[in-house]
Structures are given as C-alpha cells and as structure tokens.
C-alpha cells in the first residue's frame, strides 16, 4: 500500500521527466520530503554532528533541500542534515530501538503510528519547550510523540463530463440514484470511514469516536459499485479513463487531474479529511535533542513550507504560511482558511487505538 509520502516522490519524478522542474529543484524538493538518499556515510566522521531524516523515497540521488535541511544547517554551524530514503516503517523503527542500533533521528510517519510507537516506548515525546505548539494550525498537528510540518487531504473528485449536477458531500457520493456510476476509494480504512460516517449525516465536528460498524455497513452498500486504489497514480488513472465517475483521492492528485483534464475532473473541498504529515523521533536517536530543534525549525519557518506547497502541493501547517501562498495556489492548498474551514481534521489518537482492527474489518467488507 503506497503512502502519501511515497506518492509525493513519484509526482516529483514525473514533473522532472516532463521538464516541468529542473534537477536542482527536484533535489531540493526531494530533500524537503526527506526522500533524497543518505549522503555518503563516511561524511559522519567529518561532521561535528549529523542528523538523519528518513522517508519513503527510494530514489538514488544526493543533495540537501533548501526547504528544511539548509535553513537548519545555516543556523547551526557544524551540523550536517542528511536524508535516507529506505522507508521508516513502524516495524523497522521497532527493530532499531529494540536492538539498540538506532541510526535515524527524524522519521516521516503518521498520526496513528506516532501514537502506537509512543505507547510502546519506541518514540520520544516531543519536547514542547523546544517545539512551539503555536507554530501549528491545530492540536491534531502537535501530538505527544509527533509533530507535523506539512499536511494533506483526502477529497472528493468527480468527472463533470459524466456528472452534470456537482456533488457537494459524502452523502452525494453514496447516492447512486442521483449520481449513478462507479465510485473510487482507497483500499484503506483511514479517511474512508470518516467519509462513510459523514454520509450518514453525522456532523464533522462530532465525528469521533467513529461508529465503525455503521461506517463499514455503509461501505458495504456501495461495494459492488466501487473500485479501490492502492497508489496515487492508480487513483489518477481510474478517474482519467472514466472507470470511476467519482472518487476519494489525495488532494495532490486531484490538482494534477484538474489541471491536466482542463477542468473536467473537479475537486470538492467540503468534508475533506485533513491529515497531518507527522514526524517522529525514535527512542535512542543518535542526534539526541538536536532532532527536537530540527523539528522545531521545520514547523517554525512558513517560507519553506510554502516552497513545498509550490513544489508538490503539500499543505503548510504554520499559521503564518497561508498569507504567503501565491494567489494562484491558494485554491490547491489544503490548509488555506477557505479550504480548511469546510474540512474535518483527522483524529490521530482515535486511529492509534483503532486502526489495526478497523482496517482488517474494512478489508473483509470490501472483499465480500
């Protein structure tokens, strides 16, 4: 199952192959995602202190990004920030910590994983005397064991060539009579269950705790009229080819579809599910408390976050960033005030408690 972070890397490479961004911009963007590969390990001995950020990139290129690494190094002489693209799965973090051989300092994770790791004593608590909670747009972006320097959304998209009356909500998404045609959902419970719950009329402000049984029953109602995606490119393809007329996909892919279909595929921000791009610090990380300072820097600086939005579409999380977003990008920014006010922020703590069972039950539901 592809993560949002992995899909961002795929999008970056596609832009580069098309000549839409140069190599320098590509490397800067990948490094901002933590997706450029680990710099030569021999440099460790030459640097006074080294911090390693790990992401899901899997890309064989070197370089530091202008968005997160370079600003922090400029302010901290003798510190070297490098990137590792080998994938910070919860299982690998657990293995490192339990073996006492931790080589990572900051890991791109998720809200639910941060809670699972933290409760298992595998991640460090975020030191909010160092990281400033006021540098995030809301409490869901500054959790006990993780904080988010970027965001993303799961939004409703539809094919306006096949659906003339624009859908406005997840209730419309589930209404096969008024809006006939195949639906598209991610093969994962996160965001799907929220959409199902809202389709039943539950107010976004009172969404949690989710009624899993009712939500899964709702998913089952459209199972025979649905297809499921496991990667961003796959979600895009289902909509491009017309195999699905309406779907729930990441906002970054929705932007690509709108632009490349000349507006045929349209986005509905209402009732989108806004999610934090959470970073965690493994317990026993080699860089120690310096990782807390790097994470604080990532949240505190709005300009690099806007740069990442321009490069890939990841939403800023610093409250000051929205005012710095170019006018032409505001409607694609998930945390723009106009978009954020009509969305619901995901509850990472609820998912930390319930993801494993809820996701297993969803797989049973859609497989029939």
C-alpha positions, 0 to 999 in steps of 0.5 A, a space after each residue: 500500500 503506497 503512502 502519501 509520502 511515497 506518492 509525493 516522490 513519484 509526482 516529483 519524478 514525473 514533473 522532472 521527466 516532463 521538464 516541468 522542474 529542473 534537477 536542482 529543484 527536484 533535489 531540493 524538493 526531494 530533500 524537503 520530503 526527506 526522500 533524497 538518499 543518505 549522503 555518503 556515510 563516511 561524511 559522519 566522521 567529518 561532521 561535528 554532528 549529523 542528523 538523519 531524516 528518513 522517508 519513503 523515497 527510494 530514489 538514488 540521488 544526493 543533495 540537501 533541500 533548501 526547504 528544511 535541511 539548509 535553513 537548519 544547517 545555516 543556523 547551526 554551524 557544524 551540523 550536517 542534515 542528511 536524508 535516507 530514503 529506505 522507508 521508516 516503517 513502524 516495524 523497522 523503527 521497532 527493530 532499531 530501538 529494540 536492538 539498540 542500533 538506532 541510526 535515524 533521528 527524524 522519521 516521516 510517519 503518521 498520526 496513528 503510528 506516532 501514537 502506537 510507537 509512543 505507547 510502546 516506548 519506541 518514540 520520544 515525546 516531543 519536547 514542547 519547550 523546544 517545539 512551539 505548539 503555536 507554530 501549528 494550525 491545530 492540536 491534531 498537528 502537535 501530538 505527544 510523540 509527533 509533530 507535523 510540518 506539512 499536511 494533506 487531504 483526502 477529497 472528493 473528485 468527480 468527472 463533470 463530463 459524466 456528472 452534470 449536477 456537482 456533488 457537494 458531500 459524502 452523502 452525494 457520493 453514496 447516492 447512486 440514484 442521483 449520481 449513478 456510476 462507479 465510485 473510487 476509494 482507497 483500499 484503506 480504512 483511514 479517511 474512508 470511514 470518516 467519509 462513510 460516517 459523514 454520509 450518514 449525516 453525522 456532523 464533522 465536528 462530532 465525528 469521533 469516536 467513529 461508529 465503525 460498524 455503521 461506517 463499514 455497513 455503509 461501505 458495504 452498500 456501495 461495494 459492488 459499485 466501487 473500485 479501490 486504489 492502492 497508489 496515487 497514480 492508480 487513483 489518477 488513472 481510474 478517474 482519467 479513463 472514466 472507470 470511476 465517475 467519482 472518487 476519494 483521492 489525495 488532494 495532490 492528485 486531484 490538482 494534477 487531474 484538474 489541471 491536466 483534464 482542463 477542468 473536467 475532473 473537479 475537486 470538492 473541498 467540503 468534508 475533506 479529511 485533513 491529515 497531518 504529515 507527522 514526524 517522529 523521533 525514535 527512542 535512542 536517536 543518535 542526534 539526541 535533542 538536536 532532532 527536537 530543534 530540527 523539528 522545531 525549525 521545520 514547523 517554525 519557518 512558513 517560507 519553506 513550507 510554502 516552497 513545498 506547497 509550490 513544489 508538490 502541493 503539500 499543505 503548510 501547517 504554520 499559521 503564518 504560511 497561508 498569507 504567503 501562498 501565491 494567489 494562484 495556489 491558494 485554491 490547491 492548498 489544503 490548509 488555506 482558511 477557505 479550504 480548511 474551514 469546510 474540512 474535518 481534521 483527522 483524529 490521530 489518537 482515535 486511529 492509534 487505538 483503532 486502526 489495526 482492527 478497523 482496517 482488517 474489518 474494512 478489508 473483509 467488507 470490501 472483499 465480500 
